[in-house]
Amino acid sequence: MSWSWRVGTVAGIGIFIHVTFLILIPFILMSEYSAGGTLQGALKSMALVAAIFGCIVLHELGHALTARRFGINTRDITLLPIGGVARLERMPEDPWQEFLVAIAGPAVNVAIAMVLAIVLLVTGSLSMVWDFEFIGGPFLGQLLLVNLFLVLFNLIPAFPMDGGRVLRALLAKTTGDYVKATQTAASVGQVVAILFGMVGLFTGQFMLIFIALFVYMGAQGESHMVQMRSVISGVPVRAAMMTRFKALDAAEPLSRAAEELLAGSQQDFPVLEQGRVVGLLDRTTLVKALSERPHETPISAVMHKDCRTVEDNEMLQATFDRMQEQGCRTLPVVRQGQLVGLVTLENVGELLMINAARQTQRQTSSQPSPDRMF
């Protein structure tokens, strides 16, 4: 995730903190100051926040390590002010596996809460557990309540929370229709988001409104992603590739690339050397190179070499996943080593729009015309 920096690695998974996480520090200090607190109280609050996000990292590791058991790797874990995000390479297609991956996170928080409860029981502090307060209470008691809250919050049946994925897994297992299960779970999530927003609006809880927007967009995004995958599943790359394009030679100067960029609408250019694809030159890289290097610089000096080619008979879904993983919006398409096309994220979007238009047309043509209804 952009605007993040690595703070460590656990089980081979990079742990990152997003830059927005820094807003918590002045927020905590200002809250403590406005409440008439002391510097010691502010430091205690910051220590509690650190402990809470430690629990969130363990929560996300629960997802990641469970997914690893099913052969799914995790790109990274990023901490945000509202929680954490574990970026799995993909979600399990088997509903039971998705259920286990989704429930693993809250299960970690249950385990943490149980350990804290045992510690409090041993120290004789558990008897007043329901008297603990989120602000100003005993440290371990606060941490116990936070973990219980994380369990309840994450099990809300709404994407992108774990409860939304649990609901989808159960519906998919029952109905056998993964796409329909996603749409149903997404609809439930959007209803929950609207309720959150209304409560936040009438009570003045702006954080609740922010969470409502986050949940609504997460549900909408998940539904769109699954629908897209259902459309491109089983479709070869050649069905969506662009066949009218310009290619550049690796020895040509940057000025030649600039001419081609201005002459048409193509933004990314495959780079060839003796007829073979050796790289890709995108518009952003070209413009930056023109401002930093002589215009006679060969294209080979600035082209990207990490965006690999894809065979035209490969599946579009796997190619789309690779494009996202590599951060490449364009991939050269080859057949037996020879360049035959380009596939871009825009191509995939256009394929989705065309498919939606065809479905709409089929639905319209299948409906009886007014003069045949009686």
C-alpha positions in Angstrom: 0.0 0.0 0.0 1.4 3.4 -0.9 2.2 6.0 1.7 3.3 3.3 4.1 6.6 2.3 5.6 7.7 -1.1 6.9 8.2 -1.5 10.7 8.9 -5.2 10.8 8.4 -8.7 9.4 6.5 -11.5 11.1 6.4 -15.1 9.6 7.8 -13.7 6.4 5.0 -11.1 6.1 5.9 -7.4 6.0 4.2 -5.2 8.6 3.6 -1.6 7.4 2.2 1.5 9.1 0.2 3.9 6.9 1.1 7.6 7.2 -2.5 8.4 8.4 -1.7 6.4 11.5 0.3 9.4 12.7 -2.9 11.4 13.3 -3.6 9.2 16.3 -0.7 10.6 18.3 -1.9 14.3 18.3 -5.5 13.1 18.7 -4.6 11.2 21.9 -2.6 14.1 23.3 -5.3 16.6 22.6 -8.0 14.3 24.0 -6.0 13.8 27.2 -5.3 17.5 27.5 -8.9 18.6 26.9 -10.0 16.1 29.6 -7.6 17.7 32.1 -5.2 14.8 32.0 -1.5 14.7 32.6 1.5 13.8 30.5 1.6 10.5 32.3 -2.0 9.8 31.4 -1.3 10.6 27.8 1.7 8.2 27.7 -0.5 5.5 29.2 -3.1 6.1 26.5 -0.5 5.9 23.9 0.8 2.6 25.4 -2.8 1.3 25.3 -3.1 2.3 21.6 0.2 0.5 20.9 -1.1 -2.6 22.7 -4.4 -2.5 20.8 -2.6 -2.3 17.5 -0.4 -5.2 18.6 -3.6 -7.2 19.0 -4.8 -6.0 15.6 -1.5 -7.3 14.0 -2.1 -10.6 15.7 -5.7 -10.5 14.4 -4.5 -10.0 10.8 -1.8 -12.7 11.3 -4.6 -15.1 12.2 -6.1 -14.4 8.7 -2.7 -14.6 7.0 -1.4 -17.8 8.6 -4.7 -19.6 8.1 -4.8 -18.6 4.5 -1.2 -19.9 4.2 -2.4 -23.3 5.2 -4.6 -23.3 2.0 -1.7 -22.2 -0.2 -2.6 -18.5 -0.2 0.2 -16.0 0.6 -0.2 -12.6 2.1 1.4 -9.6 0.4 1.6 -7.5 3.6 -0.3 -6.2 6.6 -0.9 -2.5 6.9 -2.0 -0.6 10.0 -4.5 2.2 9.5 -6.1 4.5 12.1 -9.3 2.4 11.9 -7.6 -1.0 12.1 -5.5 -3.3 10.0 -5.6 -4.8 6.5 -4.0 -8.1 5.5 -3.7 -8.1 1.7 -4.1 -11.8 0.6 -3.1 -12.7 -2.9 -6.6 -14.0 -3.3 -9.6 -15.2 -1.3 -10.2 -19.0 -1.1 -12.7 -20.2 -3.7 -13.9 -23.0 -1.3 -16.6 -21.5 1.1 -15.4 -23.6 4.0 -11.8 -22.3 3.5 -13.0 -18.7 3.3 -15.1 -19.3 6.5 -12.0 -20.5 8.4 -9.8 -17.7 7.0 -12.4 -15.0 8.0 -13.2 -16.4 11.4 -9.5 -16.8 12.3 -9.0 -13.1 13.0 -11.8 -12.8 15.6 -10.7 -16.1 17.1 -7.3 -14.6 17.9 -9.0 -11.7 19.7 -11.1 -14.3 21.7 -7.9 -16.1 22.6 -6.3 -12.8 23.7 -9.3 -11.9 25.8 -9.2 -15.3 27.5 -5.6 -14.9 28.4 -6.2 -11.4 29.8 -9.2 -12.8 31.8 -7.0 -15.5 33.3 -4.4 -13.0 34.3 -7.0 -10.8 35.9 -8.5 -13.7 37.6 -5.2 -14.8 39.1 -4.5 -11.3 40.3 -8.0 -11.0 41.8 -9.1 -8.2 39.5 -11.7 -10.0 37.4 -14.6 -9.7 39.8 -15.1 -6.1 38.7 -14.7 -6.7 35.0 -17.9 -5.0 34.0 -16.8 -1.9 35.9 -13.8 -1.4 33.7 -13.9 1.7 31.5 -12.4 2.3 28.1 -10.9 5.6 29.4 -9.1 5.8 32.7 -9.6 2.2 33.7 -7.0 -0.5 34.5 -4.7 -1.2 31.6 -5.4 -4.9 31.2 -9.1 -4.4 31.8 -9.2 -1.9 29.0 -7.3 -4.2 26.7 -9.7 -7.0 27.5 -12.8 -4.9 26.7 -11.2 -3.7 23.4 -10.5 -7.3 22.3 -14.2 -8.2 23.0 -15.3 -5.1 21.1 -13.0 -6.1 18.2 -14.7 -9.5 18.1 -18.2 -8.1 18.0 -17.3 -5.3 15.5 -15.6 -7.6 13.1 -18.4 -10.1 13.1 -20.9 -7.5 11.9 -22.2 -9.2 8.7 -20.9 -6.4 6.4 -18.0 -6.2 4.0 -15.2 -5.5 4.4 -15.5 -6.8 8.0 -14.9 -10.5 8.7 -18.6 -11.0 9.4 -19.4 -10.2 5.7 -17.0 -12.9 4.5 -18.4 -15.3 7.1 -21.9 -14.6 5.8 -20.9 -15.0 2.2 -19.1 -18.3 2.9 -22.2 -19.7 4.7 -24.5 -18.5 1.9 -22.2 -19.9 -0.8 -22.0 -23.2 1.0 -25.8 -23.3 1.3 -26.8 -22.1 -2.2 -23.7 -23.1 -4.2 -23.8 -19.7 -6.0 -20.7 -17.7 -5.0 -21.7 -14.6 -7.0 -25.2 -14.5 -5.6 -23.9 -15.1 -2.1 -21.6 -12.1 -2.5 -24.4 -9.9 -3.8 -26.6 -10.8 -0.9 -23.8 -10.2 1.7 -22.9 -6.9 0.0 -26.6 -5.8 0.2 -26.7 -6.7 3.9 -23.5 -4.7 4.4 -24.9 -1.7 2.6 -28.0 -1.8 4.8 -25.8 -1.9 7.9 -23.8 1.0 6.6 -26.9 3.1 6.0 -28.0 2.3 9.6 -24.6 3.3 10.9 -24.7 6.5 8.9 -28.2 7.4 10.2 -27.2 6.7 13.8 -24.0 8.7 13.4 -25.9 11.6 11.8 -28.6 11.9 14.5 -26.2 11.4 17.4 -23.4 13.6 16.0 -20.9 10.7 16.0 -18.9 11.6 13.0 -16.6 8.6 13.4 -19.6 6.3 12.9 -20.5 8.2 9.7 -16.9 7.6 8.5 -17.2 3.9 9.3 -20.5 3.8 7.5 -18.9 5.2 4.3 -16.0 2.7 4.7 -18.4 -0.2 5.0 -20.7 0.9 2.2 -17.8 1.4 -0.3 -16.2 -1.9 0.9 -19.4 -3.8 0.2 -19.9 -2.2 -3.2 -16.2 -2.9 -4.1 -16.4 -6.5 -3.1 -19.6 -7.1 -5.1 -18.1 -5.4 -8.2 -14.8 -7.4 -7.9 -16.6 -10.8 -7.6 -18.9 -9.9 -10.6 -15.9 -9.0 -12.6 -14.1 -12.2 -11.8 -17.2 -14.2 -12.8 -17.3 -12.5 -16.2 -13.6 -13.0 -17.0 -13.4 -16.5 -15.5 -12.5 -18.9 -18.3 -11.9 -16.1 -20.8 -8.5 -16.1 -22.6 -6.4 -13.0 -22.8 -6.8 -12.8 -26.6 -10.5 -12.1 -26.1 -9.7 -8.7 -24.4 -6.3 -7.8 -25.8 -5.7 -4.7 -27.9 -4.3 -5.5 -31.4 -3.9 -2.0 -32.8 -0.8 -0.5 -31.1 2.7 0.9 -31.7 5.9 -0.8 -30.5 9.2 0.9 -30.0 12.8 -0.4 -30.5 15.0 -0.5 -27.4 17.7 1.5 -29.3 15.4 4.3 -30.3 15.8 7.6 -28.4 13.3 9.0 -25.9 12.4 11.7 -28.5 10.9 9.0 -30.7 8.8 7.7 -27.9 7.6 11.2 -27.2 6.5 11.6 -30.9 4.5 8.4 -30.7 2.9 9.5 -27.5 1.7 12.7 -29.0 0.6 11.1 -32.3 -2.1 8.9 -30.8 -4.0 7.8 -27.7 -1.6 5.0 -26.7 0.1 5.6 -23.4 2.1 2.4 -22.8 4.5 1.0 -25.4 6.0 -2.5 -25.6 9.8 -2.3 -26.3 11.4 -4.7 -28.7 14.9 -5.9 -29.4 15.4 -8.0 -32.5 11.7 -8.6 -32.6 11.4 -9.9 -29.0 9.8 -8.1 -26.1 12.3 -6.8 -23.6 10.4 -4.2 -21.7 7.6 -1.7 -21.4 7.6 2.1 -21.5 4.7 3.9 -19.8 3.8 7.5 -20.1 4.7 8.5 -16.6 8.2 7.0 -16.9 8.7 8.6 -20.3 7.7 12.1 -19.1 9.9 11.8 -16.1 12.9 10.6 -18.2 12.4 13.5 -20.7 12.7 16.0 -17.8 15.8 14.3 -16.3 17.8 12.9 -19.2 18.9 14.0 -22.7 16.3 13.3 -25.3 18.8 11.1 -27.2 18.9 8.6 -24.3 17.9 5.1 -25.6 14.6 3.8 -24.4 16.3 0.7 -23.0 17.8 2.9 -20.3 14.5 3.8 -18.7 12.0 1.1 -19.7 10.5 -1.3 -17.2 11.7 -4.8 -17.3 9.6 -6.2 -14.4 6.2 -6.3 -16.4 6.5 -9.8 -17.9 4.8 -10.9 -21.1 1.6 -13.1 -21.1 0.7 -15.7 -23.7 -2.5 -15.0 -25.6 -4.1 -18.3 -24.5 -3.6 -17.7 -20.8 -6.7 -17.0 -18.7 -7.6 -13.4 -18.3 -8.4 -13.8 -14.6 -4.9 -15.1 -13.7 -3.4 -12.3 -15.9 -5.5 -9.6 -14.1 -4.3 -10.9 -10.7 -0.7 -10.8 -12.0 -1.2 -7.2 -13.2 -2.4 -6.2 -9.8 0.3 -8.0 -8.0 3.1 -6.5 -10.1 1.5 -3.1 -10.3 1.5 -3.2 -14.1 -1.5 -1.6 -15.8 -0.3 -3.0 -19.2 1.2 -6.3 -20.2 2.5 -7.3 -23.7 0.8 -10.3 -25.2 2.8 -12.8 -27.1 2.2 -16.0 -29.2 5.2 -18.3 -29.4 7.5 -15.4 -28.4 6.1 -12.9 -31.0 4.3 -9.8 -29.9 0.6 -10.0 -30.9 -1.2 -7.5 -28.6 -1.4 -5.6 -25.4 -3.8 -6.2 -22.4 -4.6 -3.3 -20.1 -6.8 -2.7 -17.1 -8.9 -0.6 -19.4 -9.4 -3.6 -21.7 -10.7 -5.6 -18.8 -13.1 -2.7 -17.9 -14.3 -2.4 -21.4 -14.9 -6.2 -21.6 -17.1 -5.9 -18.5 -19.1 -3.0 -19.9 -19.7 -4.8 -23.2 -20.8 -8.0 -21.3 -23.2 -5.9 -19.2 -24.6 -4.2 -22.3 -25.1 -7.6 -24.0 -26.9 -9.0 -20.9 -29.1 -5.9 -20.8 -30.0 -6.4 -24.5 -30.8 -10.1 -24.0 -33.0 -9.3 -21.0 -34.8 -6.6 -23.0 -35.3 -8.8 -26.0 -36.6 -11.7 -23.9 -39.4 -9.5 -22.4 -42.7 -9.6 -24.3 -43.6 -6.5 -26.2 -46.7 -4.5 -25.1 -48.8 -5.7 -28.0 -48.2 -9.3 -27.1 -49.0 -9.0 -23.4 -52.8 -9.6 -23.9 
